[in-house]
Amino acid sequence: MSSSIDYREILRFQFHLRRLRNPRYSLRAFARDCKISPSRISEVFNQHNHLSIGSGLKIAEYLLWGMATRK
């Protein structure tokens, strides 16, 4: 039996962490930080659309880079 984490869970977790730090942090702000449209991130969260591998890697890079520059 293999266990895997859906990339949506990782995105939701990152969004949740940012909301904990700033309760006013919005999905629109998260989309901006991920460099994709708010409608696209909403579709991904609601499983109406998927991210390509390339898009997923770019988002991971943006999120990790953003976390590395904040201290």
Secondary structure, 3 states (H helix, E strand, C coil): CCCCCCHHHHHHHHHHHHHHHCCCCCHHHHHHHHCCCHHHHHHHHCCCCCCCHHHHHHHHHHHHHHHHHCC
